[in-house]
Amino acid sequence: MDRTTTVPATTAATDPTAAPALMRAISQDAAGGPEVLTLVETPRPSPGPGEILVRVHAAGVNPADWKTRARGVFAVGATPPFTLGFDVAGVVEEAGAGVTLFRVGDAVYGMPRFPHPAGAYAEYVTAPARHFAPRPRGLTHIQAGALPLAALTAWQALVDTADVRPGQRVLVHAAAGGVGHLAVQIAKARGAYVIGTAGVAKHGLLRSLGVDEVIDYRTEDFVETLRDAAVDVVVDPLGGPSPARSLRTLRPGGTLVSLLPPDDAFPAREAEAAGVRAVFMLVEPDHAGLREITSLVEDGRLRVIADEVFPLEEAARAHRLGETGRTTGKIVLSVVGTASSS
Ligand SMILES: NC(=O)c1ccc[n+]([C@@H]2O[C@H](COP(=O)([O-])OP(=O)(O)OC[C@H]3O[C@@H](n4cnc5c(N)ncnc54)[C@H](OP(=O)(O)O)[C@@H]3O)[C@@H](O)[C@H]2O)c1
């Protein structure tokens, strides 16, 4: 059974001499399965200079979260106890000294501090103001909470790293996943011809997102299918044997962007021999990138799929679902209100 304790919601403190206000958060004091996620009351943070305090309405759930939960360490920094979560959508509650980007009451979204702990599975988060951007017009908090980490990953892989150009051929693996469903749309928005791999049940969705060619990875060998495709860019969120196999679809001079840290199977030497670039990319907080993503959303060229929404206290259920590796789009925790609202 999950070690979750139901605790009452807190209200924001207004008296600076009062004891620190408490907030609800999901914490873990050991590495392990989803059952280590516990609902606790903890002091609400205060923004330092250059930081904002955000009342969190929604927090995206990412593979980085359940990997961190299971290993007990963040990529950089804290060991348990800690609060998971990197994706934040919410409203600015306080602005620290020197903040000019936002005012109290602004709706914002962002992926603050990554890969350092951000603590988004909580009612409040403090982080540098520049790690956020205004929430795209027309999006709910839930939709905005689904975007930052996955969309920034897709943007930084396709645009900053691979410099995708109109007419280029882009292969996106796991194209219906959190990163993938955004990557295919960003590649389309850059004018690329987009090929996506996914199980056949998700091909209709991928077509509706503009994917030009879909490959059922369960019944088709993408290397065979794309033997003469001369792909320009591959985005690979799969790792293992996939980067080495994907390399065989690239034209000389093409780029493979792997989203998993290189292991023994990473084809560094093969890439050099084939005259292609093969790199591992780690997403970074990125105010300018978020603004580009906002533009795409507001122009109707980027649609985020928040497929499953759980209340904060059901973070363990959200992790169990995510760890199946079979989800479509994103999983989001609703921190304010019910799972279906805002
Ligand atoms: N380096 C970075 O900065 C960075 C940033 C973000 C994410 N990542 C990493 O990238 C990976 C993907 O993240 P995500 O959020 O997109 O994950 P996700 O949403 O959990 O991915 C789920 C999707 O993967 C698909 N899938 C699974 N195996 C597949 C295969 N062999 N071929 C094609 N599709 C397959 C599933 O489709 P089916 O149901 O059809 O199988 C499902 O739609 C994670 O390992 C994550 O840690 C790295």
PDBQT file of the ligand as one rigid body, heavy atoms in Angstrom, charges set to zero:
ROOT
HETATM    1  N1  LIG A 401      18.120  13.765 -22.493  1.00  0.00    +0.000 N 
HETATM    2  C1  LIG A 401      17.079  14.495 -22.114  1.00  0.00    +0.000 C 
HETATM    3  O1  LIG A 401      17.189  15.695 -21.860  1.00  0.00    +0.000 OA
HETATM    4  C2  LIG A 401      15.721  13.827 -22.031  1.00  0.00    +0.000 A 
HETATM    5  C3  LIG A 401      14.584  14.634 -21.925  1.00  0.00    +0.000 A 
HETATM    6  C4  LIG A 401      13.323  14.019 -21.919  1.00  0.00    +0.000 A 
HETATM    7  C5  LIG A 401      13.239  12.623 -21.957  1.00  0.00    +0.000 A 
HETATM    8  N2  LIG A 401      14.383  11.880 -22.004  1.00  0.00    +0.000 N 
HETATM    9  C6  LIG A 401      14.292  10.403 -22.051  1.00  0.00    +0.000 C 
HETATM   10  O2  LIG A 401      13.628  10.039 -23.250  1.00  0.00    +0.000 OA
HETATM   11  C7  LIG A 401      12.876   8.870 -23.027  1.00  0.00    +0.000 C 
HETATM   12  C8  LIG A 401      11.451   9.089 -23.549  1.00  0.00    +0.000 C 
HETATM   13  O3  LIG A 401      10.793  10.065 -22.759  1.00  0.00    +0.000 OA
HETATM   14  P1  LIG A 401       9.232  10.301 -22.962  1.00  0.00    +0.000 P 
HETATM   15  O4  LIG A 401       8.795  11.264 -21.942  1.00  0.00    +0.000 OA
HETATM   16  O5  LIG A 401       8.933  10.580 -24.388  1.00  0.00    +0.000 OA
HETATM   17  O6  LIG A 401       8.706   8.823 -22.584  1.00  0.00    +0.000 OA
HETATM   18  P2  LIG A 401       7.256   8.227 -22.626  1.00  0.00    +0.000 P 
HETATM   19  O7  LIG A 401       6.228   9.256 -22.884  1.00  0.00    +0.000 OA
HETATM   20  O8  LIG A 401       7.110   7.393 -21.396  1.00  0.00    +0.000 OA
HETATM   21  O9  LIG A 401       7.295   7.223 -23.897  1.00  0.00    +0.000 OA
HETATM   22  C9  LIG A 401       6.211   6.347 -24.077  1.00  0.00    +0.000 C 
HETATM   23  C10 LIG A 401       6.100   6.000 -25.546  1.00  0.00    +0.000 C 
HETATM   24  O10 LIG A 401       7.216   5.227 -25.963  1.00  0.00    +0.000 OA
HETATM   25  C11 LIG A 401       6.774   4.413 -27.050  1.00  0.00    +0.000 C 
HETATM   26  N3  LIG A 401       7.707   3.318 -27.253  1.00  0.00    +0.000 N 
HETATM   27  C12 LIG A 401       8.172   2.455 -26.332  1.00  0.00    +0.000 A 
HETATM   28  N4  LIG A 401       9.046   1.590 -26.912  1.00  0.00    +0.000 NA
HETATM   29  C13 LIG A 401       9.139   1.945 -28.218  1.00  0.00    +0.000 A 
HETATM   30  C14 LIG A 401       9.881   1.457 -29.337  1.00  0.00    +0.000 A 
HETATM   31  N5  LIG A 401      10.727   0.421 -29.210  1.00  0.00    +0.000 N 
HETATM   32  N6  LIG A 401       9.756   2.090 -30.526  1.00  0.00    +0.000 NA
HETATM   33  C15 LIG A 401       8.922   3.144 -30.658  1.00  0.00    +0.000 A 
HETATM   34  N7  LIG A 401       8.162   3.637 -29.648  1.00  0.00    +0.000 NA
HETATM   35  C16 LIG A 401       8.292   3.046 -28.447  1.00  0.00    +0.000 A 
HETATM   36  C17 LIG A 401       5.396   3.977 -26.613  1.00  0.00    +0.000 C 
HETATM   37  O11 LIG A 401       4.614   3.697 -27.751  1.00  0.00    +0.000 OA
HETATM   38  P3  LIG A 401       3.882   2.268 -27.892  1.00  0.00    +0.000 P 
HETATM   39  O12 LIG A 401       2.830   2.224 -26.805  1.00  0.00    +0.000 OA
HETATM   40  O13 LIG A 401       3.332   2.288 -29.269  1.00  0.00    +0.000 OA
HETATM   41  O14 LIG A 401       4.933   1.225 -27.649  1.00  0.00    +0.000 OA
HETATM   42  C18 LIG A 401       4.864   5.192 -25.841  1.00  0.00    +0.000 C 
HETATM   43  O15 LIG A 401       3.976   5.983 -26.624  1.00  0.00    +0.000 OA
HETATM   44  C19 LIG A 401      12.972   8.556 -21.536  1.00  0.00    +0.000 C 
HETATM   45  O16 LIG A 401      13.955   7.543 -21.327  1.00  0.00    +0.000 OA
HETATM   46  C20 LIG A 401      13.447   9.845 -20.921  1.00  0.00    +0.000 C 
HETATM   47  O17 LIG A 401      14.161   9.672 -19.725  1.00  0.00    +0.000 OA
HETATM   48  C21 LIG A 401      15.604  12.449 -22.027  1.00  0.00    +0.000 A 
ENDROOT
TORSDOF 0
